């Protein structure tokens, strides 16, 4: 597994709900890799919910990660690692 150099910082936003087990697992995973992130609970933050819908279209599930503009739907460790390593072709528009 390839880790990011300490000088590389990614903007990571995790869209969550308080009851979502995969959201908790995503946050634990990011913390275990020392990746700082912003958490946005879409049930209490209407603006975050609207932003999520804008970014994903009709997708309504959580967690959703936005890593420097690349969207990852669900808790997908390989995809998270790929994007953090800078090797993703999943850039959103």
Backbone bond lengths (Angstrom), bond angles and torsions (degrees), N, CA, C in turn:
res aa  C-N    CA-C-N  psi(-1)  N-CA   C-N-CA  omega(-1)  CA-C   N-CA-C  phi
1 X - - - 1.443 - - 1.521 108.54 -
2 X 1.316 115.76 134.94 1.456 122.16 -178.45 1.530 109.69 -97.47
3 X 1.302 117.37 128.97 1.457 121.92 178.05 1.513 110.17 -101.81
4 X 1.317 115.43 152.68 1.453 120.54 177.98 1.522 110.90 -70.48
5 X 1.316 116.93 143.82 1.462 118.51 170.61 1.528 109.09 -60.34
6 X 1.304 116.79 149.07 1.455 120.58 -176.84 1.525 113.36 -61.73
7 X 1.316 118.14 -21.48 1.458 120.43 -178.18 1.528 112.63 -82.83
8 X 1.338 117.97 -13.84 1.462 121.12 -179.11 1.527 108.82 -87.50
9 X 1.319 115.96 123.94 1.458 120.86 177.62 1.513 108.55 -120.21
10 X 1.284 115.94 130.60 1.452 122.42 177.67 1.523 108.62 -107.07
11 X 1.327 115.68 147.13 1.460 119.17 171.62 1.520 106.47 -87.86
12 X 1.321 115.47 115.91 1.462 121.41 -176.89 1.519 108.71 -119.81
13 X 1.329 115.65 123.20 1.462 122.27 174.65 1.520 106.97 -118.75
14 X 1.341 115.83 131.28 1.459 121.18 178.09 1.523 107.75 -116.07
15 X 1.328 116.05 117.19 1.457 122.07 176.05 1.522 107.22 -87.82
16 X 1.330 116.02 126.73 1.459 121.50 -171.07 1.527 111.33 -138.33
17 X 1.338 113.99 176.94 1.464 123.23 162.03 1.530 105.68 -132.25
18 X 1.320 116.91 161.30 1.470 119.36 -176.44 1.527 112.51 -70.67
19 X 1.317 118.20 -24.25 1.461 121.98 -174.17 1.533 113.78 -95.10
20 X 1.308 118.46 -3.31 1.472 122.79 -171.54 1.534 111.83 -83.76
21 X 1.325 116.10 115.96 1.464 121.00 178.74 1.521 113.15 -65.60
22 X 1.329 116.82 -38.83 1.462 119.52 178.23 1.526 111.50 -68.65
23 X 1.318 116.82 -29.13 1.478 120.32 174.56 1.523 109.42 -64.45
24 X 1.324 116.63 -45.79 1.471 120.33 177.91 1.524 110.30 -60.88
25 X 1.343 116.83 -43.89 1.463 120.29 -179.88 1.530 111.20 -62.74
26 X 1.322 116.80 -38.17 1.468 121.15 177.98 1.517 110.69 -62.26
27 X 1.327 116.45 -45.90 1.467 120.52 -179.26 1.528 111.16 -65.17
28 X 1.323 117.20 -40.94 1.466 120.97 177.34 1.530 109.66 -61.63
29 X 1.327 116.47 -42.76 1.461 120.93 -179.63 1.526 111.04 -62.76
30 X 1.331 117.18 -46.85 1.464 120.07 179.40 1.527 111.21 -62.30
31 X 1.332 116.32 -41.96 1.469 119.29 178.51 1.530 110.92 -63.52
32 X 1.347 116.60 -37.59 1.466 119.82 -179.14 1.528 111.19 -64.70
33 X 1.321 117.19 -23.66 1.462 122.33 178.48 1.532 111.47 -99.31
34 X 1.343 116.11 8.08 1.469 122.55 -179.65 1.524 112.10 57.32
35 X 1.328 116.61 39.47 1.458 122.46 178.01 1.525 108.23 -98.74
36 X 1.332 118.13 113.23 1.463 119.33 176.26 1.529 109.98 -69.54
37 X 1.323 116.07 145.67 1.455 120.22 -179.82 1.519 110.40 -148.98
38 X 1.310 114.45 161.12 1.461 122.46 174.26 1.519 106.40 -106.12
39 X 1.310 116.78 127.69 1.462 120.90 177.86 1.524 109.68 -99.40
40 X 1.333 115.72 133.41 1.460 121.26 177.47 1.519 108.46 -127.29
41 X 1.338 115.59 112.54 1.466 122.06 179.39 1.523 107.98 -83.21
42 X 1.321 116.82 111.92 1.466 120.54 -173.96 1.523 113.15 -73.33
43 X 1.336 117.80 -11.28 1.465 119.77 177.16 1.520 112.35 -82.66
44 X 1.317 117.27 -26.04 1.464 119.63 -178.97 1.524 112.87 -109.04
45 X 1.322 117.09 -13.14 1.463 121.83 -177.15 1.528 109.23 -118.63
46 X 1.328 115.86 96.90 1.458 121.52 -178.47 1.518 113.21 -60.27
47 X 1.310 117.02 -37.07 1.462 120.43 178.83 1.527 110.54 -65.98
48 X 1.325 117.16 -38.26 1.467 120.95 177.37 1.526 110.14 -66.13
49 X 1.331 116.32 -41.41 1.472 120.16 178.01 1.526 110.26 -60.92
50 X 1.330 116.96 -45.17 1.465 121.45 178.84 1.529 110.99 -63.15
51 X 1.327 117.30 -41.26 1.471 121.19 178.56 1.521 110.39 -63.82
52 X 1.324 116.54 -40.90 1.460 120.76 178.98 1.529 110.68 -61.91
53 X 1.308 117.14 -45.52 1.464 121.41 179.62 1.526 110.27 -63.71
54 X 1.321 116.62 -40.54 1.470 120.43 177.13 1.527 111.33 -61.23
55 X 1.311 116.29 -40.66 1.465 121.49 -176.26 1.525 113.00 -76.14
56 X 1.344 117.19 -31.29 1.465 119.86 -172.20 1.521 113.51 -112.77
57 X 1.318 118.38 -4.44 1.468 119.92 -177.05 1.519 110.61 76.40
58 X 1.308 116.71 -119.98 1.461 120.32 -175.47 1.519 113.50 -89.98
59 X 1.325 118.69 -5.25 1.463 121.42 -178.21 1.521 109.59 -64.89
60 X 1.326 117.17 128.81 1.466 121.36 -177.57 1.522 113.96 -120.17
61 X 1.328 118.37 4.61 1.455 121.05 -177.73 1.513 112.81 -82.82
62 X 1.301 115.89 166.37 1.461 123.42 173.37 1.520 107.03 -135.16
63 X 1.303 118.58 155.74 1.457 126.87 0.22 1.531 111.78 -77.67
64 X 1.311 113.69 156.87 1.461 122.13 169.33 1.517 105.96 -128.64
65 X 1.318 115.84 130.83 1.462 120.34 177.42 1.513 109.39 -108.71
66 X 1.325 115.02 139.63 1.460 122.33 171.92 1.528 105.52 -118.78
67 X 1.322 115.30 106.92 1.465 120.76 -179.42 1.519 107.23 -111.73
68 X 1.318 115.65 104.03 1.466 121.34 -178.79 1.529 112.19 51.38
69 X 1.326 116.59 38.09 1.459 120.39 177.85 1.512 115.09 91.25
70 X 1.321 117.95 -5.35 1.457 121.56 175.92 1.521 108.20 -94.71
71 X 1.326 116.62 127.23 1.458 122.08 -176.23 1.520 110.16 -97.18
72 X 1.333 115.48 132.65 1.462 122.15 174.31 1.524 106.78 -121.29
73 X 1.322 115.64 122.86 1.462 121.66 179.80 1.518 109.00 -92.83
74 X 1.327 116.41 120.29 1.459 121.13 178.97 1.518 112.24 84.19
75 X 1.340 114.02 175.64 1.461 120.91 179.58 1.524 108.11 -87.42
76 X 1.313 115.95 97.59 1.466 123.44 -174.27 1.524 107.92 -124.42
77 X 1.332 116.66 90.22 1.468 121.21 -176.18 1.520 113.52 -53.80
78 X 1.339 119.32 -48.66 1.469 118.27 -179.89 1.529 112.38 -60.05
79 X 1.327 117.51 -39.89 1.469 120.12 179.01 1.522 110.81 -66.52
80 X 1.320 117.10 -41.04 1.467 120.89 178.54 1.525 109.39 -60.55
81 X 1.334 116.39 -48.38 1.464 120.18 -179.53 1.527 111.27 -61.62
82 X 1.323 116.21 -40.50 1.466 121.16 -179.46 1.526 110.90 -62.29
83 X 1.317 116.02 -46.36 1.468 119.83 -178.75 1.528 110.49 -67.79
84 X 1.317 116.93 -42.47 1.460 119.55 179.67 1.522 111.47 -63.60
85 X 1.332 116.54 -29.93 1.460 120.53 178.23 1.532 111.68 -81.49
86 X 1.324 116.40 -6.21 1.463 120.12 177.14 1.502 114.41 83.98
87 X 1.340 117.92 25.41 1.465 120.93 -176.48 1.515 112.78 -118.47
88 X 1.319 119.24 36.09 1.457 119.29 -175.75 1.505 112.79 -105.46
89 X 1.314 115.01 142.59 1.464 121.60 173.79 1.521 109.78 -106.75
90 X 1.318 117.93 16.74 1.463 121.19 -175.84 1.515 113.28 -98.87
91 X 1.302 118.09 26.09 1.465 121.93 -177.68 1.520 109.81 -58.57
92 X 1.319 116.49 131.76 1.467 120.07 178.09 1.513 110.20 -83.53
93 X 1.314 115.11 163.12 1.478 119.26 -179.54 1.495 111.72 -106.57
